[in-house]
Each structure stands twice: as C-alpha cells, then as structure tokens.
Amino acid sequence: MAPASLAAVRTSLYLRLSHSRLAQKIRAAIFQPRGPEAGDVFLNQRRVFVLPTRPGLALAVMLVALLLGSINYSLSLGFGLTFLVAAVAWVAMFYTFRNLAHLTLRPARVDPVFAGQLAEFRVVLVNGNRYDRFAIELRADERLVASSADVPAHGEASVMVPALVQKRGWQPMPRITLSTTFPLGLWYAWSYWQPDMRVLVFPEPGPPGEAIPLTHGDGQDGGGHAGPGSEDYAGIRPYATGDVMRHLAWKAMARSPNGDLLTKLFDGASQRDVWLDLALLPGHLGLEAALSRLARWVLDCELASDVHYGLRLGTSEIAPERGEAHREACLTALALYGEALP
C-alpha cells in the first residue's frame, strides 16, 4: 500500500475514534450515567429530561403551517389561535417536567425467584410537594409492560417493577426508566435510576418426573426409611421411588391434567431421611442442569410430608429437615453454589 493510502487510512481511523469519544463525552455530559445508588435518591432538575412526543411534533408542524398561513393572508384570528395553542403547549411542557421532578425514590425489597421468572422489585415514590403526581411509569425491562403509579401530595406510592431474570445467584436490579407524558401527551419527560438492589435467583426447577434417588441416612445407622402407614387417609402427594403400588391414588391421577403419579398419604406415616447429593447425579448433565434437577427434587420432597430431606453439595451439606425455612436454605445453597458468597 502506498504511503499516501496509509496516511488516509490513519486519518480516517483517527477521525472515527475522535467522533466516537466526542459522542461519548456529550452523552455522558447530558444524561450523566450513574452506577448503583444506595439509599434514597432525589430527582433534581438536572436528572429530568424533556422531549416532544410524536403528537407534540405533529402539533409543532401544524402551528408552523398555521403561522405561515396567517402571515400570508394577514389573519388576526389565525395569529391569535397560533400563539394561544403554542402557549398552551409551552405550559404543558412545564407541567410534564414538574410531574416527575423533585420526587424522592426509595428502594424497598424483592423476594427470591426462580430463574426464568419475573422478579418483582418493590420501590417507593415519595412526593414531598403540595401537588399530586399522575401517570408516572416505571420500566426496568423493555420487553415488559411498564408499571404506572399516581403519587398524592405529601404522600407516597409503592410500585412493583418487574424484570425477567435468567441466571441463578445474586442478580442486580436493572436500571429503571421513570417517565411521564402528563397532562396532554405532547411532551415526554424521563429520568434514569439505578437502585442498589439485588435479587436472589434460585436455579430453574427441572422438569418433573425424574425419580428421586433415595439415599437414606448416612450409611452408618441404616437410615430411617419406612413405608407410609395405613391407618387413616390424610391426602395425596407426588409419587416417590419406593412407594408401593397399592397406595397409588388412581382416581386423583385420572383427574390430574398433567397425568402425574400421585400416592395416597395416611396418618401414622413414619418419616424418611433422604439425601439429595450432587455427586450422585450423572456427569453428562452439566452443573446447571444438575442444580436444576436438585431444585426440582427439593420442591418435590417438600410436598411429600413423610420425607425429611438433606442436601449435599461437594464438601458442604444441610442436615435432613423440612419446612419453609429448610426449603429456602436448600434453594439458597443451590443458587450460590460455585459463586462467591455475598
């Protein structure tokens, strides 16, 4: 390649890089991107941006045409109408801006969810002014419908902002876009907020139907396995490996839309200690698929009232127990397995 061509290429690359850096600096100066913000956040004037909507742009074009026609034909009423509508649109911009500015944003809480589900982040909008705020939309995921809220004067409103989570473990809350077009829909005011919130995401439960490997006890005392009693009928539960055929709930299975196997449960059933061990799963599954299968078994064992289940993940283990707290502890261990603890 000739020296002149090399110089031209270098000049072109330099201009492109300069233009990209300039665009980034301008974007950063205007929109002021921020990281996660802890605690309450006050929306001052510099954090709220306003642009005309499509109806607003259409109105501007119509006003320009009306002004040109009034000038061409010397229409006094045309001038009056043009300036009146323009003044209304200008005042509407102020009210749209005021509807969003000077709000206080407060992060609240979020409950753990399974991967592939919607995490519902609860935030609070606090209005310390003497006028009401209307039709404020909050969106954290462009694929989902925005949440809307009205905030009374000197009051607050709690809003659930949904976001789809795909990975297990601790996941940060996406950036929230707050927006409004109140009162006339001619202007669009918006602001960004990145709350310092995160959600614990459990592994997505695997498909039902996989038999639970019943490893009873710890191999020293013979475990504590005993079949269900047969004194009084107490309900039904999902089928577990080892249940006898005569205890299958045939009528309930016929009515089940999914055709799942169900077993009759009787009072007097003795408890069974079951270990769910990651090391016993086939190696071809992969880590995420194995954790998903263990999550499914945790849910199944929790439904079986005659089972106390424990969890083994490598060198750590959770002793056999049951109940809501035990279920949360097992799912949390699955969610954080292989990750640095918070």
N, C-alpha and C positions, 0 to 999 in steps of 0.2 A: 504493500500500500504506500502511496506517495506521502511525503511529509505534509503536504497541504491537506490531504484527506484525513490524516491522523489529527491534525490540528482542528479540523472542522468537527470531527467526532468528539474530541475532548471538550471543545466549546459547547457542543450540544448537550453533552452529559452534564457539564457544569451548570448550564442554564436550567436544565431539568431539576437538578439537585437543589439549586438556589430557589427555584419556584416552589418545590415541594417544602423546603424548610420555611420559606416565607408564608406559605399557606398554613403550615402547622402553627407558626407563631401567631398568625392572625386568628386562627380558630381558637388557640389557647387564650388569646387576649380577650376575645369576645365571649366565648362560652365558659371559660375558666373551669376546665375539667378538674374534678377533685377525687380523691380516694375515699375509702370508707370514713364516715364521720360519726364519732361516738356521741351519745347524749342527744339533747335537744338541738335542733337546727332552726335558726330564724331566717326566713326568706326576706332579705332586704331588697331594695330596688335593683341592685346590680345583678341579682341572681334571677330576675324575671325578664324574659324576652317576649317581644310582641311583633307579630307579622300579620298582614291581612290574609284572610281566608279567600277561597275561590269566589264566594258571593261578594266579599269585600272588594276583590279586584274587579269583578263584573260591575259593581256599583261605581267604582272609580272610572271605568271606561264610559259608563253611561253619563256620569257627571261631566266628563270632558266633552262628550258629544253634545250634551245639553248646553254647556257653556259656549261651545263653538256656534251652535245654532242661535243662541241668544245674542251673541256678538254679531252674527251675520244679519239677523233680522231685527236687531235692536229691540228685543223683547224684555221689558222691565220685569214682567212677571216671571219670565224664564230665568233672569238673573236672581230674583228673589228665591225661586224654588231651588236653584242650583246651590246657592250659598246656605240655604236653610238645611238641605239634605246633607251638604258637606259638614256643617256644624254638628248636626246630629251624629254623623259617623265619627267625627273627631271626639265628641264627648263619649261615645260608645267605647272608643279606644281607651280612654281614661278609666271607665268603669270596668272594662275587661282586665286591665292591668291591676286595678285596685282589688278585684275579686280574688286574685292569687297572692299579691304581695302582702308582706307583713304577717304571714301565717307562721306558726311555730310547729315544727314537725318533730314528733316524738316516736321512737321505735318502741314496740311493746313486746310481743312474744310470737313464737311459732312452734307448733307441735311437730314431733318427728313424723316422717312419712316414709313410704317405700319408694325405691327407685322406679321411675316411670309414672309417678303420681304427681298431683298438684300440691305444692307446698303453699300454704296459706299464711303469708306474713301479715301480722296484725300491726298496724301503725295508727297513731292518733294525730289528728289535725286539731290544733288549739288556736282559737280565734280570740285574740285579746282586744279587738276593736268593738265599736258600738254598732257596727252594721253587719248584717248577715252575709254569708258567702254561699253561692249557689252553683250547682253543677260542676264541681271540681272532680276531674277524672285522674285516676292514678293507674299507671300501667308499668309492669316490670317485664312483661313478655309480649312481644309484638304479635305472637300467634294467638293470644288470648284476648277476650273482651275486657276492656278497661273497667275498673271499679269506679263508681261515682258516689259522691257524698255532698251533703249540704251541711254547713257549719254555722250554728246560730251565733248571734252576737254574744261576746263574753262567754262562750261555751266551747265545747269540743265534740268531735265525731270520731268514732273508731271505725276503721276501714280494713277489710281483708283484701290484700293484694295477692292474687295467685301467680305462681311461677312454676313451670314444669322443670322437674329435676330428674336427671338421668343417671348420675353416678352416686355410688354409696359413699358414706363418710360425711365429714363436715363440709357443707357447701355454702358459700357466701350468698347473700341476697343480691340479685341483680340490681342494677341502677334503676331507680324509679323515675318515670317522667310524669310530672304533675302538669295538667293543662286545663284550660277553660276557654269557652267561646261566649260566655255570658256577657252582656244580655241579648245582643242582637245577632250574634253569629258572624259578624263582619270582621272580627279580629281574633287571632289565636295567640293566647298568652301561655307560656310554658316555662318550666324550670326543672332542673335535674337534682336528684338527691340520691346519694349512695349511703344508706344506713349501715352502721357497723353491726349487722345481724347475720346469723348463720343458722342453718337448719341441719339436723342430724338425719341422714338418709340411710334407711335400712336397705339391705340387698333386696332386689325384687324377688318375691317368692317364686320358686319353680313351679311347674305345672303339677297339679295333684295327680295321685295315682301311683307314685313311686313308693314302694314298700319301705317302711322304717326298719333299719337293722336294729333289732332288739339286743343290745349288749347289756345284760343285767348285772348290776353290782359292779364290783371292781375285779372280779375273777378270784377273790380270796374267800369270800363267805358264801359263795353260791348265789349272790344277788338276793332278790326278794320277789321273784316272779310268781304270780299265782293267777289263775284264770278268774274271770268275773264270777261273782256269786250268783245265786239263782233264787233268792228269797222273794223280793218284791220288785216289780218292774219300775224303773226310775227314769226311763227316757231312752234316747238313742245317741250314738256318737259315731264318728268316722271309723271305718274298719281299720284295724291294726293287725299286723302279722302276728299269728298265734291265736287269734280268736277262733273259736270253734264254729262250725257251720250251723249248728242248731240255734245259735244266738243271732244269726243274721236277721235283720228287720226287712223281710221281703216286701211287705205292704208299703213301708216307707220308701224303699228303693223304687218301687213301681211308680210312686207319686213324685219322685225326685226328678227335676227337669234335666239334670246332668248325668243321671244314672250312676251316681257314686255309691260305693259299697258302704252300708251302714250296719252297725251292730247294736243290738239291744243292750241296755245298761241296767243292771239290777243293784238294789241296795245290798250292802254286805260285801261288795267287791273289794278285794284286798288291793293295796297299792303296789305298783310295779315301778322299780327304778330302772330307767332307760338312759343310756349314754349315747349322745349324738357326737360322733367322733369324726373330725375332718380327715384323719389319717386312714379311715376305713373306706373312704369313697374312691372310686376308680380314678387313676391318674389322668386318663384321657379327657376327663371333664373340663379341666382347667380350673383356676382358682375361683373366678367369678361365678361360673356355673355351679361349682361345689358349694359356695357360700349361699347361692340362691336355693339350692336343694335343702341345705340345713335350715334356712329361714322357713321354708315350707314345712319341714318336719317340726320346727318349734311351734308353729301355728297349729299343726295337727295334734301334737301332743298336748297342747293347752286345751284343746277341745275335748280330749279324752280324760274324763275326770278321774279315772283309776290309774293314771300314769304320773309318776314323778320323773322328770327328765333333767339330765345334766348335759353340759356342753364341754367338749374338749377341742381346743384349737392349739395344736402344737404343744408347747410346754405349759400353757395356761388352761385352767379348767374352772367351770362353775358347777358346784355340787348339785345333785338332783334336788329339785323342789318344784313347786308350781305356783301359779298366781300371777297377777298383773305385773307386780314388781319383778318377779323372776323372768317373765317373758320379756320385759323391757331390757333387763340386764343381758339376756342372751342375744337379743337382736342388736343391742348396742355393741356387744363384743364382736358380732359378725360384721357390723358396719365399719368398725375401726380396725379390723384385723389387717395387719400389714402396713398400717399407717401410723404416723407419729401421733401420740396422744396429745389432745389439746392442753 
